[in-house]
Amino acid sequence: MKRVASKTIFAVCLLLCMAACGGTDPLVGTWKDTNEDGLTIVFTQDKKFEISSESGTMLTGTYEADSEVLQLHCDQAQLQSGPWSIQDNLLTLTLNNSVHQYERQTTNQ
């Protein structure tokens, strides 16, 4: 069990280091929420994002991410920021003290 946890921690650190060093951004791609809200987030290589629901686009803007905090600079709302992590294909964001989870749908947008 320790070996699996160590490998997982190493993989997460490697992904975050690659993002920090100009490597592949682990956020890039399409993510769909894991509940029934029907929300989708698309992060692109040029640091833009779009949040949409089944009825259309809700928020757009740019983003910045370091190893601990994701900042969403929204065109239509106030800045949103909070801790984030990716484990396997699950993105966990905490925004406004609310935890949101999204499953990876595609990569390399």
N, C-alpha and C positions, 0 to 999 in steps of 0.2 A: 504494500500500500504506500509506503514511504517513497519507493522508487517511482510509482506512477505520479504521485504528487510532485516530486522533484522534477520529473520530465515535463509535467504540465506547467509548473512555474518557470522552468527554463524556456519553454516554447513561448509563453506569454512575454517574458522579458526579451527574447529574441525579436519577436514581432514589434514590440515597442521600441527597441533599439533601432531596428530597420527604419521605422517611421521617423525617428528622431534624426537619423543620419541621411535622410533623403531617399531611403529605399521605398519599397512599396508601402503605401498607406493602408493599414489594415481596415480602416473604415470604408474605403472606396467600394461601392457596390450598392445593391438594393437590399433593404432589410424590412421585414414585415413583422408587425407586432404579434406577440404570442397569445394575446387575448382576442376577444371578438370585436374590438373597436374598428378593425379594418384599416389601421394606419400603416403607411409605408414611408420609409425614409430612403432617399437616394443621396449618397455622397459621391462626388466626382473628383477626379484627379486635380482639377483646378480649384479645389477647396470650396466648392459650392454645394449646397444641399437643397433638397425639396422634400417637404412633408406633405403627403396627400392622403385622402381617404377615398373610399369608393365613389364618393360624390364629386371629387376633384381636388385640386391643389389648395392647401390651407396656408402653408408658410414656405417662404424661400429665403435664401440668404447665403452667407459664407460661414465657414467654420474654421476654428483653430483647435488643435488638440496637442497636448503634451502627454506624457506618460500617466498623468493623473486626472487632468481636467479637460473636458470638452466645452468649448464656447461656441454657441450658435448666435451669430450676428444676424438677426431676423430683419427682413425688409418691412414686415407688417406688425412687429411686436417688439417688446423690450428684449435685451440681451438675455439669453438663457445659458447657464453654465452649471456644471456639476461633474462629479466623478463618473468615470466610465471604465468599462473593461470588456474584453472579448475572451470568451472561453469556448473552445471548439467553434461552433457556428452561432453562438448566442452573444449578442451585444446587450449589455446592461448599462442603462443610463439612469442617473439620479438627477432629476431636475425639479426644482421647487419642492424638495423633500419628498418627492414621489418617485418610486422606482419603476422604470419601464424596461421591458425586455423585448428584443427584436431578433428574429431568426434570419440568417443570411439567405438571400434568394439568388443573387448573382454577384460577381466580382468584376473588377476592372472596367468601371464606367468611364 
